[in-house]
Amino acid sequence: MTDPVYSASENRYGQMPYRRCGRSGVLLPALSLGLWHNFGSRKPFADAKAMAHFAFDHGICHFDLANNYGPEYGTAEENFGKLMAASLRPYRDELFISSKAGWDMWPGPYGNWGSRKYLMSSLDQSLRRMNIDYVDIFYSHRWDPETPLEETMQALVDIVRQGKALYVGLSRYPVEEAAKAYRYLAERDVPCLLYQDRFNIIDRNPDKTGLIDLSKENGTGFISFSPLQQGLLTNRYLQGVPADSRMAAGTSLNPSVLTKELLQSLRRLDGIARRRGQSLAAMALSWLLRDERVTSVIIGASSVSQLQDNLKAVENLDFTEEELLEIDRLF
Ligand SMILES: NC(=O)c1ccc[n+]([C@@H]2O[C@H](COP(=O)([O-])OP(=O)(O)OC[C@H]3O[C@@H](n4cnc5c(N)ncnc54)[C@H](OP(=O)(O)O)[C@@H]3O)[C@@H](O)[C@H]2O)c1
């Protein structure tokens, strides 16, 4: 028997708050969905499909991809392309889809870093894989110290001029280079829409370096990736390492990070979340979203029930001074 045709929930915009992205016309959902893990060829397509549909049915209309998401590289975009063909195409104008290039993708000198050669050909490949004519935002995925910044930025400008992306963004740039890049892009009337970096209760680096404030001053939105520190800021590891977890897979989350001290702090954090009537994951997302400088958080998930839990984050964004101090004392 074939699956019934997908029809999105009529109430999909009922619960999700949308936030203005910097000084732009774009609103983004408070929660966005990232396809770095769990959407590639090593996972059942049916699970990826169920999560994507559930997300969209609940107002998550921003899907964050990159050329090398999978694993295997490219297969998250391929699966997203399958979804476009099978169910999401009628909703294309309701979706905000990103891709990126900057990390290793294919062998040889042109499949990595920040050259015009790499960015241009990588985006062409991403569009083919995803079965779409343009992305809503294309990112330089990381700063390349060897390529002149002007070359990378001009490639982004030209990608917009070619109609292959509506907006551009940066990810993982040092603050000084981000400031230069923002200037270069603004002078060419292609302002940087979004800056993407890891920001969560455990890792506050972009706040410490001033990147979040710089982005705000520039009119660039800020979107946080790994808001749950890849699952550490959830109940996943409070009682050991589950066999089906990202840490057990040993790809991007090394078990050595889970020290006794960290586990103790996570358990205390879980206590604060319980007092607030939230799961640890939901509270970790609420903590980020209480900060008005944060446009959206890009969550990852391995099941629909995790998404369900995370959606509750938007229901309680108020923290008492005491709660914030308690969290700050732990991390
Ligand atoms: N620009 C960049 O360089 C960059 C880098 C990294 C990520 N990103 C983007 O950010 C996205 C999110 O990153 P991430 O996957 O690391 O995000 P994350 O939200 O910090 O971690 C997601 C993982 O946390 C666990 N989880 C999520 N919700 C849960 C819940 N309610 N209860 C228990 N466990 C829960 C799941 O782990 P299990 O799989 O173990 O169940 C899930 O796979 C990526 O997909 C990508 O789009 C960008």
The ligand as an SDF file (V2000), in Angstrom:
LIG
                    3D

 48 52  0  0  0  0  0  0  0  0999 V2000
   27.0170   25.9410   11.3690 N   0  0  0  0  0  0  0  0  0  0  0  0
   27.5970   24.9030   11.8930 C   0  0  0  0  0  0  0  0  0  0  0  0
   28.8140   24.7620   11.8510 O   0  0  0  0  0  0  0  0  0  0  0  0
   26.7540   23.8570   12.5720 C   0  0  0  0  0  0  0  0  0  0  0  0
   27.3700   22.9000   13.4030 C   0  0  0  0  0  0  0  0  0  0  0  0
   26.5580   21.9710   14.0500 C   0  0  0  0  0  0  0  0  0  0  0  0
   25.1820   22.0010   13.8730 C   0  0  0  0  0  0  0  0  0  0  0  0
   24.6160   22.9320   13.0320 N   0  0  0  0  0  0  0  0  0  0  0  0
   23.1450   22.9530   12.8200 C   0  0  0  0  0  0  0  0  0  0  0  0
   22.4540   22.8630   14.0540 O   0  0  0  0  0  0  0  0  0  0  0  0
   21.5750   21.7530   14.0180 C   0  0  0  0  0  0  0  0  0  0  0  0
   21.3540   21.1990   15.3900 C   0  0  0  0  0  0  0  0  0  0  0  0
   22.5690   20.6930   15.9190 O   0  0  0  0  0  0  0  0  0  0  0  0
   22.5170   19.4920   16.9200 P   0  0  0  0  0  0  0  0  0  0  0  0
   21.8640   18.3200   16.2950 O   0  0  0  0  0  0  0  0  0  0  0  0
   23.8680   19.3400   17.5020 O   0  0  0  0  0  0  0  0  0  0  0  0
   21.4770   20.1180   18.0060 O   0  0  0  0  0  0  0  0  0  0  0  0
   21.0770   19.8100   19.4930 P   0  0  0  0  0  0  0  0  0  0  0  0
   19.6450   20.2220   19.5360 O   0  0  0  0  0  0  0  0  0  0  0  0
   22.0340   20.4420   20.4290 O   0  0  0  0  0  0  0  0  0  0  0  0
   21.1940   18.2300   19.6840 O   0  0  0  0  0  0  0  0  0  0  0  0
   20.2960   17.3590   19.0940 C   0  0  0  0  0  0  0  0  0  0  0  0
   20.3240   15.9980   19.7780 C   0  0  0  0  0  0  0  0  0  0  0  0
   19.9070   16.1250   21.1250 O   0  0  0  0  0  0  0  0  0  0  0  0
   19.0750   15.0260   21.5010 C   0  0  0  0  0  0  0  0  0  0  0  0
   17.7310   15.5600   21.8140 N   0  0  0  0  0  0  0  0  0  0  0  0
   17.0450   16.5320   21.1610 C   0  0  0  0  0  0  0  0  0  0  0  0
   15.8840   16.8010   21.7860 N   0  0  0  0  0  0  0  0  0  0  0  0
   15.8210   15.9650   22.8470 C   0  0  0  0  0  0  0  0  0  0  0  0
   14.8690   15.7750   23.8630 C   0  0  0  0  0  0  0  0  0  0  0  0
   13.7550   16.5020   23.9500 N   0  0  0  0  0  0  0  0  0  0  0  0
   15.1240   14.8300   24.8280 N   0  0  0  0  0  0  0  0  0  0  0  0
   16.2340   14.0800   24.7810 C   0  0  0  0  0  0  0  0  0  0  0  0
   17.1940   14.2300   23.8170 N   0  0  0  0  0  0  0  0  0  0  0  0
   16.9820   15.1670   22.8750 C   0  0  0  0  0  0  0  0  0  0  0  0
   19.0650   14.0790   20.3150 C   0  0  0  0  0  0  0  0  0  0  0  0
   20.1420   13.1910   20.5160 O   0  0  0  0  0  0  0  0  0  0  0  0
   20.0760   11.6380   20.0550 P   0  0  0  0  0  0  0  0  0  0  0  0
   20.3500   11.6930   18.5770 O   0  0  0  0  0  0  0  0  0  0  0  0
   21.1640   11.0130   20.8430 O   0  0  0  0  0  0  0  0  0  0  0  0
   18.7090   11.1400   20.3720 O   0  0  0  0  0  0  0  0  0  0  0  0
   19.3540   15.0100   19.1580 C   0  0  0  0  0  0  0  0  0  0  0  0
   19.9100   14.3520   18.0350 O   0  0  0  0  0  0  0  0  0  0  0  0
   22.2110   20.7960   13.0190 C   0  0  0  0  0  0  0  0  0  0  0  0
   21.3030   19.8510   12.4900 O   0  0  0  0  0  0  0  0  0  0  0  0
   22.6790   21.7730   11.9780 C   0  0  0  0  0  0  0  0  0  0  0  0
   21.5810   22.1630   11.1770 O   0  0  0  0  0  0  0  0  0  0  0  0
   25.3710   23.8540   12.4020 C   0  0  0  0  0  0  0  0  0  0  0  0
  1  2  1  0
  2  3  2  0
  2  4  1  0
  4  5  1  0
  4 48  2  0
  5  6  2  0
  6  7  1  0
  7  8  2  0
  8  9  1  0
  8 48  1  0
  9 10  1  0
  9 46  1  0
 10 11  1  0
 11 12  1  0
 11 44  1  0
 12 13  1  0
 13 14  1  0
 14 15  2  0
 14 16  1  0
 14 17  1  0
 17 18  1  0
 18 19  2  0
 18 20  1  0
 18 21  1  0
 21 22  1  0
 22 23  1  0
 23 24  1  0
 23 42  1  0
 24 25  1  0
 25 26  1  0
 25 36  1  0
 26 27  1  0
 26 35  1  0
 27 28  2  0
 28 29  1  0
 29 30  1  0
 29 35  2  0
 30 31  1  0
 30 32  2  0
 32 33  1  0
 33 34  2  0
 34 35  1  0
 36 37  1  0
 36 42  1  0
 37 38  1  0
 38 39  2  0
 38 40  1  0
 38 41  1  0
 42 43  1  0
 44 45  1  0
 44 46  1  0
 46 47  1  0
M  CHG  2   8   1  16  -1
M  END
$$$$
